[in-house]
Amino acid sequence: MRKFITITFSFVVILVIVFAFRHQLVPAIGSPSTDARLERLRLQPNFTDGRLRNDLPPDESLAAVIQSITGEQAEATSPEETISFPAPQFPKEAANLAVTWLGHSTVILEMEGQRILFDPMWSSNASPIEGVGPKRYLEVPIPLNDVPAVEAVIISHDHYDHLDVDSVQHFAKTGAIFIVPIGIGAHLEAWDVSQKQIVELGWWEEHVLGSINIVCTPARHFSGREVTDRFGILDKQLKTLKERKAVTVLRKSIL
């Protein structure tokens, strides 16, 4: 009995230590908001009881998440083998208006001679640990190094299939700015993205990118990269507006 208690106690201690230092042990998790960023989150009109709340709350229960991953509908959406399609060809100069889909929610929008990249995700798994977690359905259609230069990267929310550390670090090195919901900036800074490259928006706030207005609007979804930070970041739908043109990019969870 004493041996069993010793082993159990040691196991619990190890778990506590791993949990306490999880952000250092697994950098892809990111970092929680603190100080001025946390205060700005708290000042958001939909911040209630320590969390950001959606006006139309989705079913956030663990049972709903498990059902979506393991249920019949999930099986129906899983292809028998990885899908691939020919690599897209990009002109030297960005078009006046064009959209190129690169899998799931990764999209390159060309507008008014500028390129904007949405939710870049080039990793093989949607997970903080390489090789673990949900795999890609679609092969990466174009290598990261072949992606044309983009002026901005827009992140809709912080789930692993939308916010990918390796992809973020690649585009950060190109000098692109990151336009993100309030809270995601903490993750980016933890991954060595310069503060000068980060623009954080709350609901209905705007950022001007050249001749384009980028507006942050609510989306019915939730955020979180670990069990302790659900609804800690604004979920958003991004709209890019230019005169009479409007491009709406909708975000949908894989869950």
N, C-alpha and C positions, 0 to 999 in steps of 0.2 A: 504493500500500500504506500509506504513512504517513497519508494522509487517512482511509483505512478504519480504521486503528488509533485515530486521534484521535476519530473519530465513535463507535466502539465504546466507547472509554474514557469519553467524555463521557456516553454513554447509561448505562453502568454506574454512574457517579458519581451521575447523576440518580436512578436506581433506588434506590441506597443511601440517598440523602438522603430520598426519599419514604418509604421503609420506616422509616427512623429517626424520622421525624416524622409517621407515619401517624395516630397518635391525635389530634394537633393538627390535621392537615389534614382528617381525616374523623372528627369527634367521635362519630358514631353507632356507631363501632366499640366505644367504651367505654374502660375503663381496666383495666390488670392489677392484681391484688391485691398489696399491699406491706405491710411493717411488721407490725403486730399482726394484721391480717386474714390475711396470708400465713402467719404463725406458727400461727394457729388452723387454717388449712387443713392445714398439715403435721402437726398433732396428730390429725387425723382417722384412725380405725383403718384406713381403706381407702386411705391415702396411701402409695404405694409408688413408688420410683424417680423421685421428682420429680413424680408425677402422681396424681390420684385414680383408683382402679381400681374398676370395677364387679365385684360378686361373680360375675355371669354376663356376661362381656364380650360386647358386640355385635361384629359384623363391622365394624371401623373402617377397613378398607383403602380407599384412594382408588378402586380399581377397583369396590368395592361401592357407593360413593357415586355414581360416574358411571353405573353400571348402573341404579341406582334412579331417577336423573334422566332418563336417555335410553332406558331399556329399554322393552319391550312393556308391562309393567305400568304404567309411568309414563304412557304414551300412553293407556292404557285409563281412567285416572283423570282425564284432562284433558277438561273439557267443551268443546264446540265454540264456545260463547259464554258470556259471564259470566252467572252465575246470580243471581237476585234473589228476595226474598220480602218481604211487607208488614212494615213497621216494627212491632216489638213494642210493646205498651202496658203500662206499669208503673203499679201503683196508687201512690197518694200514700205510703202506709205499706208497708214491706216485709212480705211474707207470712211465715207461720210456716214454710213449706217450699215453695219453688218454684225451678225452674231455667229460665233462658232462654239458648238457644244463639244466639250472634251471629257464627258462622263459625269454622271450624278449631277452635282450642282456646279461643277467647274465650267465656267463659260468665259470666253473672251468677247467683250463688246467693243466694236469699233464705232466711234461716233465723233463727228466733227473733227476728224483727223487725229483723234486720240484713241488709245487702247486702254481698256479697263478690264481687269481680271477678277472674276468672282470666285470665291471659295476654292483656291488652288489646293488640290489633293493629288499628289503624285505617288504616295506611299502604297505599298501592296496591301496593307491592313489598316483598318480604322481602329487604332489602338495606341496606347502609350508605349507599348512594347513591340518592337519589330518582330514580325512573323506570328504574332498572336492576335486573335480577334477576327471580326468579319473581314473576309477577303473581297478584293475588287471583283465585280462582275465583268467589267470592261477593261481590257488591256490598255495601258497608257498609250494614247494614240500618237503622242509626240514627246520625245525626250525633253526634259527640263531645259537643257542647254540650247534646244532648237526653238524654244518659245520666243517670239519676237518681244522686243522691249515694251513694257507697259508703263503708263504714267502712274497708275494707281491699282492697288489690290483692295477689294472690298470683301469683308468677312461678314456673313450674315449672323452667325452664332458660333459657339465654341465646341460643338460636338466634334469628335475626331474625324468624321467623314467630311467636315467642312473647314476645320482649323487643323492643319497638318504642319508640325514643327519643321520638318525638312524642307517642305515647299516654302514656308514662310522665310526661313533663313536664306534660301536661294534668292528669292525676289528682294529681300532686304539688301542683299549685296549689290543689286542692280540699281539701287537708289529709289525704287518705287515707294510711294507713300501708301500707308495702310489706313483705310477708312473703316472703322469698326464700331460696334456698340460699346457703350460705357462698360468698362470692366475687362474687356479683352486686351486692352493696352498693358495690363499687368502681365499677361502671358507673353506678349511680344517683347516687353522689356526684359523678362527673364530669359528670353532667347536671343538677347543681344541686339534687338532692333532699336535703333536710335529714337529717342523721344521726339526728335525733329521730324521723323518719318511717320508719326502716329497721330491720327485724328480720331477722337472718340466722340460719338454722337448719342444723344438721348432721343426719345421719340419726338418726331416732327422738327428736329434740328436739321440744319442744312450745311453743306460744305460746297464751295464753288471750286470747280476744277477747270480752269481755262474758261471756256464758254458753256460749260455744263454745270447744272445744279444737281447735287446729289442729296436726296432727302431720306431721312430715316423715319420709317413708319412702322406701326405695330404689326406683328405677325402672331398668329395663334400657334405657339410652340413653347418650348422650354429650353433652358440652357443647362450646362453642367459637364465637367470632365471627370468628376468623381462623385461619390455618394453624398459628400458633405456640402457641395456647392450648387445644388439645383436651384434655379431661379436667382442666381447671384449675378447674372449678366442680362442686359436687355436683349430680347429676341427681336429681330427686326426684319422688315421687308424693305429693300432698297429700291428707290426709283431714281432714274437719271432723267432729267428733264432738259430740253433745249427747244425754245420757241414752241412750235406746234408739234414737235416730235416728243414722244414719251416712250420710254422703254421701261417696263416693269419686270423685275426679276423676282419671282416668287420662290420661297424656300420651303421645302418639305422634308421632314425627318425620315430617316430610314426605319424608324421605329413605328 
